[in-house]
């Protein structure tokens, strides 16, 4: 029994020391030490349109910039439709210009000549009608009743033609109606809208990177048929980049948004990455199993995101790191 008591005392001291270290080791040297993993946003990138892929430019691991073209669809049918619509737009534009410009001087002169010709024909028909009427009244019998009726009909027809040509001249001189011009403008706008829609569909056949990123996966190949629901690339956005860590409730009051932090990676033990606390969760949760800490996993913790400055792009998605937050030593 005397031999067992010293051993039990040593075990109790070691256990107490371990529990003390567990509660205080994270705050040695005025630093709060946390453990987490690198996290970034990812994009499942797909074409806006449907069709067959003709070209994929980027490969896995390539760094692409914002708006860089990384893929194309077969859009030859749309290109032909766009050319036909361009011709329709030009035809409608010329028709509108013709209405606004009015008749040419040559057309006005031609209309005046037709009026003069119709006037002369009407005068001649009236003269013939009067002559036939005089012969009828003379009782000479030289002109029949039928000839008198024919002369009168010819005179009436000539007068109607003169009025018609005069009305046509007035229309030419008055120009196009406002309603006709408005209708022509509406037809032009409709043709332009259809052309713009075709150009938009053509643009949907080009795949662009939404922002600076790294190609993680190339999911399709040229020749594949795709739709807007078919991802073609998986991209990892280079910014922002942060560490997802978890803080115990007892340490929550020691940190605040905007605090400076140092990030240490096993891959670069001699290099310190700088960062700032950007987000502190307002809701507690059970410690996730991915957190590399010696705390019991049933403890409640709060998620914290530490934004990292990594211009050289050394840290990778999911990489485990250590975060040190400078805090005032405990009294």
Residue, then its C-alpha position, 0 to 999 in steps of 0.5 A: x500500500x505504501x508503494x501504491x500511494x506515491x504512484x497514485x500521487x504522481x498520476x494525480x499530479x500528472x493529470x492535474x498538470x495535463x488539465x491545466x496545460x489544456x486550459x492554458x496552453x492556448x494562451x502562452x506568451x500572450x497569444x491565443x493559439x487556434x487550429x483550422x484549415x484554409x478555406x476559399x470559395x469555389x465556382x461550378x462554372x457552366x455555359x449560359x447557353x446550350x450546344x456542343x463544345x468546340x474549344x476548352x482553353x484552360x487546363x487543371x491548375x491554370x491560373x485565369x483572370x477575370x473575364x478570360x475566355x476559357x471555352x466556346x460553343x458551336x454557334x455557326x447557326x446563330x452567326x448566320x441568323x445574325x447576318x440575316x437580321x443585320x440585313x433586315x435592320x438595314x432595310x428597315x433603316x433605309x425605309x425609315x429614311x425614305x419616309x422622312x426625306x419625302x419625294x425627290x424633286x424628279x418625282x415631284x416633277x413627274x407628278x406635275x407632268x401627269x397632272x398637266x397631261x390629265x388637265x389637257x386630256x380633260x380639256x380636249x374631252x370637254x371640247x369634243x363633248x361641246x362640239x357633239x352637243x352643238x351638232x345634236x341641237x342643230x337637227x342636222x342628223x350628223x351625230x347620233x344619240x350614242x355618239x353624244x353619250x360617248x363624248x360625255x362619258x369620255x369627258x367625265x373620265x378625263x375629269x376624274x383622271x385629272x382629279x386623281x393626278x392632282x390628289x396624287x401630287x398633293x400627297x407627294x407634296x405633303x410628305x409621309x404622315x406622322x403615323x407612317x413614320x412612327x410605324x416605320x420607327x417601330x419596325x426598325x426598333x423591333x428588328x434591332x431588338x431581334x439582332x441584339x437578342x441574337x448577339x446575346x445568344x452568341x455571347x452565351x456561347x463564350x465561357x469566361x472566368x468570373x474572377x481571378x481563380x485557379x482551375x481545380x477540375x475540368x469536367x467536360x471535353x470538346x465535343x460534349x453536349x452541354x446545357x446551363x445545368x452542366x458544369x464545365x469547370x470547377x474554379x477556386x477563387x484566389x480571393x478572399x482566402x481565410x482560415x476557418x477556426x473555432x474558439x471556446x466560449x471562455x476565449x470569445x471575449x478575447x477576440x474581436x473583428x479586425x484583430x491582427x493574426x499570424x498564420x503558421x503552416x507546416x509546409x512553410x515553418x519559417x514563414x509567417x502569414x498575416x491576417x485579420x479576424x473578419x467574422x465571428x459567429x454569433x451562434x455556438x455549435x459543437x466542435x467539428x471533427x475536422x478541427x485539430x485541437x485537443x479539446x473534447x469534441x462535445x464542447x461548444x465553440x464559435x466559428x471564426x474566419x481569419x482573412x489571410x494575405x497570401x499574394x504568392x498563393x502558397x496556401x492551398x484549399x483544406x491545408x491545416x494551419x495554426x493561427x495565433x492571435x495576440x492577446x493581453x496576458x491574464x492577470 
